[in-house]
Amino acid sequence: MAMIKGKVIRGNQIGRTIGFPTANLLVTPKEPSLTTGVYGVKVLYKGSRYNGIMNVGVRPTINKEDLQIHYEVHIFNFHETIYGEEIKVNDCFFVREERPFDSINQLVLQIKKDIKFVRSRFLLQSEC
Ligand SMILES: Cc1cc2nc3c(=O)[nH]c(=O)nc-3n(C[C@H](O)[C@H](O)[C@H](O)COP(=O)(O)O)c2cc1C
């Protein structure tokens, strides 16, 4: 299990408009310590722990040029704006590989399934 620490930065806001705001993380060091993909995660922020889902990757559906690895977390039951704050993220379990989708719509449908899967998995086993 890896622990990623990062400062929350503004993404290009597509997440927000499609119904699941994500915290985009500026991670140091730059080297990815996780293989790309989608993970069930625990987020530590100001002394509280939250469940969430994280994508680590290049976001091939919306992004064709820049191959930089992005860390994006959607935190469940969390509605604060935390740009500039630091959070810690622990990966608990791997969900799937990141992949290109033919449309944003299809990506959104898949992410909704991923969120359901991760929520139910945390109901079965909340610790990791
Ligand atoms: C749980 C989750 C899974 C994701 N899976 C993929 C994926 O398989 N392929 C992909 O191209 N992008 C994937 N993304 C990235 C989305 O394209 C990205 O979050 C969205 O465009 C919003 O980015 P923004 O916050 O910078 O606007 C995923 C994001 C999340 C949160």
Ligand as a Chemical Component Dictionary entry (heavy atoms), coordinates in Angstrom:
data_LIG
# 
_chem_comp.id                   LIG 
_chem_comp.type                 NON-POLYMER 
_chem_comp.pdbx_formal_charge   0 
_chem_comp.three_letter_code    LIG 
# 
loop_
_chem_comp_atom.comp_id 
_chem_comp_atom.atom_id 
_chem_comp_atom.alt_atom_id 
_chem_comp_atom.type_symbol 
_chem_comp_atom.charge 
_chem_comp_atom.model_Cartn_x 
_chem_comp_atom.model_Cartn_y 
_chem_comp_atom.model_Cartn_z 
_chem_comp_atom.pdbx_ordinal 
LIG C1  C1  C 0 -12.758 7.230  -10.587 1  
LIG C2  C2  C 0 -12.208 7.810  -11.848 2  
LIG C3  C3  C 0 -11.903 6.980  -12.910 3  
LIG C4  C4  C 0 -11.410 7.511  -14.105 4  
LIG N1  N1  N 0 -11.150 6.651  -15.149 5  
LIG C5  C5  C 0 -10.718 7.166  -16.327 6  
LIG C6  C6  C 0 -10.472 6.303  -17.438 7  
LIG O1  O1  O 0 -10.580 5.075  -17.372 8  
LIG N2  N2  N 0 -10.093 6.872  -18.598 9  
LIG C7  C7  C 0 -9.928  8.243  -18.739 10 
LIG O2  O2  O 0 -9.620  8.690  -19.823 11 
LIG N3  N3  N 0 -10.106 9.077  -17.696 12 
LIG C8  C8  C 0 -10.505 8.574  -16.493 13 
LIG N4  N4  N 0 -10.718 9.417  -15.432 14 
LIG C9  C9  C 0 -10.318 10.841 -15.555 15 
LIG C10 C10 C 0 -11.419 11.749 -16.054 16 
LIG O3  O3  O 0 -11.219 11.898 -17.410 17 
LIG C11 C11 C 0 -11.260 13.087 -15.312 18 
LIG O4  O4  O 0 -11.440 12.889 -13.944 19 
LIG C12 C12 C 0 -12.251 14.113 -15.758 20 
LIG O5  O5  O 0 -11.995 14.443 -17.059 21 
LIG C13 C13 C 0 -12.213 15.378 -14.882 22 
LIG O6  O6  O 0 -10.968 16.011 -14.898 23 
LIG P1  P1  P 0 -10.797 17.482 -14.268 24 
LIG O7  O7  O 0 -11.159 17.374 -12.807 25 
LIG O8  O8  O 0 -9.367  17.853 -14.484 26 
LIG O9  O9  O 0 -11.750 18.330 -15.010 27 
LIG C14 C14 C 0 -11.189 8.911  -14.227 28 
LIG C15 C15 C 0 -11.466 9.739  -13.140 29 
LIG C16 C16 C 0 -11.973 9.222  -11.961 30 
LIG C17 C17 C 0 -12.269 10.138 -10.815 31 
# 
loop_
_chem_comp_bond.comp_id 
_chem_comp_bond.atom_id_1 
_chem_comp_bond.atom_id_2 
_chem_comp_bond.value_order 
_chem_comp_bond.pdbx_ordinal 
LIG C1  C2  SING 1  
LIG C2  C3  SING 2  
LIG C2  C16 DOUB 3  
LIG C3  C4  DOUB 4  
LIG C4  N1  SING 5  
LIG C4  C14 SING 6  
LIG N1  C5  DOUB 7  
LIG C5  C6  SING 8  
LIG C5  C8  SING 9  
LIG C6  O1  DOUB 10 
LIG C6  N2  SING 11 
LIG N2  C7  SING 12 
LIG C7  O2  DOUB 13 
LIG C7  N3  SING 14 
LIG N3  C8  DOUB 15 
LIG C8  N4  SING 16 
LIG N4  C9  SING 17 
LIG N4  C14 SING 18 
LIG C9  C10 SING 19 
LIG C10 O3  SING 20 
LIG C10 C11 SING 21 
LIG C11 O4  SING 22 
LIG C11 C12 SING 23 
LIG C12 O5  SING 24 
LIG C12 C13 SING 25 
LIG C13 O6  SING 26 
LIG O6  P1  SING 27 
LIG P1  O7  DOUB 28 
LIG P1  O8  SING 29 
LIG P1  O9  SING 30 
LIG C14 C15 DOUB 31 
LIG C15 C16 SING 32 
LIG C16 C17 SING 33 
# 
